[in-house]
């Protein structure tokens, strides 16, 4: 009982804490600085980010038709909704289950795809963080070089490494149950430079759009520099990989933003209020888009072959 109640107690503490230290009226007043036209642009850009994520999945599984793309978009929106709303990263489990329901994909293959795509997400965030740290300590050129090398590493290392592991698994290991599962997992990973490059480019595009958008929003709320806003939003996104968090990531997301923007001199109250507003925007968009996907989700199951 306590395990089930704990996340919601965190939610209650979060809501009460914001009211006590800042006041929700003060937090919401930040929206007055956002013109309706700018808010519309922000919504469109976040929808573009959703489309890029769907395109990444669509291309990863080598789907071809518009109907299949709409299916991957539905999976993307529902997965995003469950990731935001369910505690302790349990929303990730929905990804292979949704692909199984929609396309009849193998659960192990889909889990491998999720592992690979999340690895690329973490890889990009780490590369950008490296560049920001170098710029902060006065070495921007070094940061650009190191971040570029880091971001291109998967293209050089992943295909031959995965192919080698697959060969060793096929040649030298006994065909036990877990060996077969591991073999199916490897089949779900990309083993060519083309597939790796496609995943990389779409990952970069998605993160550029999303981080640029939320950094602009944070700057509009806080008045901080774009570099400070980008660092703060990057800190918030890093918390999304934590193994445990409350529903919606509330509290942990704001803490990540505050900690990452502190070295740039953003005041605690300003960073907190701004991060709350950005987080509410992301949660609201996840709820609305996921709700639309739930409403229009078809019961028809597409059955393309996994390549």
C-alpha positions, -999 to +999 in steps of 0.1 A: +000+000+000+028+024+009+046+016-023+015+026-043+008+057-022+044+070-021+044+085-056+011+103-050+024+116-016+053+131-036+027+148-059+009+162-029+041+174-013+051+190-047+018+209-051+019+221-015+056+231-016+051+252-047+021+270-031+040+276+001+073+288-013+062+305-045+024+305-048+007+290-078-007+324-088+028+338-090+040+308-111+011+310-135+016+347-140+046+339-161+023+328-189+013+365-193+048+370-209+040+345-237+021+360-266-006+337-280+012+335-314+044+324-297+025+298-277+010+285-309+045+282-324+057+263-294+028+238-297+036+233-334+073+227-327+065+201-300+042+184-324+071+184-349+092+167-323+065+140-319+065+135-357+103+131-357+101+105-330+074+086-349+096+089-381+125+074-362+105+044-352+089+041-386+123+041-403+139+019-377+115-010-384+116-002-422+079+004-425+067+020-457+031+031-459+013+062-445-010+040-426+020+024-408+034+058-401+001+068-385+004+036-364+039+045-352+027+080-344-001+066-323+024+043-305+047+073-300+020+095-285+007+068-262+042+058-251+050+094-243+018+098-223+025+066-203+061+077-197+050+110-183+021+097-162+033+064-147+059+064-119+093+047-117+099+045-155+072+019-157+058+037-188+087+023-208+071-011-207+043+002-229+066+006-259+071-031-269+035-039-258+021-011-280+042-023-310+030-058-304-006-048-303-004-025-333+021-043-356+025-078-340+062-072-336+083-095-315+085-082-280+123-089-277+129-070-310+109-041-298+127-041-265+160-040-284+148-011-304+137+008-273+172+001-257+190+014-288+169+045-292+171+054-255+209+049-258+210+073-286+190+098-266+213+096-237+243+098-260+231+130-276+223+146-242+257+136-229+274+151-260+256+184-257+263+185-220+300+180-227+299+210-252+282+232-227+306+224-199+336+232-221+320+265-232+313+273-195+349+269-185+361+291-214+369+264-240+341+266-266+362+255-295+374+224-276+338+217-266+326+218-302+354+194-313+349+169-284+311+170-287+313+164-325+336+134-321+314+120-293+282+124-314+298+106-344+311+076-324+280+054-328+283+057-366+319+044-365+317+019-337+282+005-334+278-015-367+311-035-365+307-040-328+272-054-330+281-075-360+310-090-341+289-098-311+263-114-333+289-136-350+303-147-317+269-154-303+260-175-334+293-194-336+305-201-301+276-201-276+254-230-266+218-226-278+201-223-244+170-204-237+187-172-227+211-175-256+182-176-280+166-146-263+199-127-266+202-137-302+167-123-309+176-091-290+207-087-313+185-091-343+165-061-331+196-038-331+209-021-362+239-037-378+247-014-407+260+022-410+229+032-430+205+022-402+227+037-376+230+070-395+193+072-400+186+067-362+214+092-354+201+120-377+165+117-365+177+116-329+197+148-334+168+165-352+143+156-325+165+168-297+175+201-315+138+209-320+127+199-285+156+214-266+155+246-287+118+249-279+119+243-242+150+265-238+132+293-256+102+288-233+124+288-202+141+320-213+107+336-219+097+328-184+130+335-166+148+362-187+179+340-185+205+338-213+198+311-240+229+292-228+217+292-192+182+282-204+196+254-226+217+241-197+187+241-174+165+223-198+192+197-204+194+192-167+156+186-166+159+161-195+187+142-178+163+134-149+141+116-173+165+087-173+164+083-136+151+048-126+126+062-101+104+093-101+070+104-092+041+105-118+050+130-145+085+133-132+073+162-110+099+174-085+129+156-101+125+175-134+124+209-116+154+199-094+174+190-125+166+224-141+175+243-110+208+225-105+219+228-141+210+265-144+225+275-110+261+279-123+248+306-147+234+327-119+197+321-124+179+328-091+164+298-073+128+311-073+130+322-109+145+289-121+119+270-101+089+289-113+101+288-149+108+251-148+074+244-134+057+263-163+078+245-189+071+211-172+034+219-172+035+227-209+052+193-216+028+174-194-002+192-209+008+184-244+016+148-235-019+144-220-037+161-249-018+143-277-020+110-258-057+114-252-063+121-289-043+090-298-063+069-273-096+083-288-087+076-324-067+045-319-079+018-342-084-018-332-071-029-366-037-047-363-012-042-391+011-071-397+042-061-417+072-084-415+101-073-393+132-068-414 
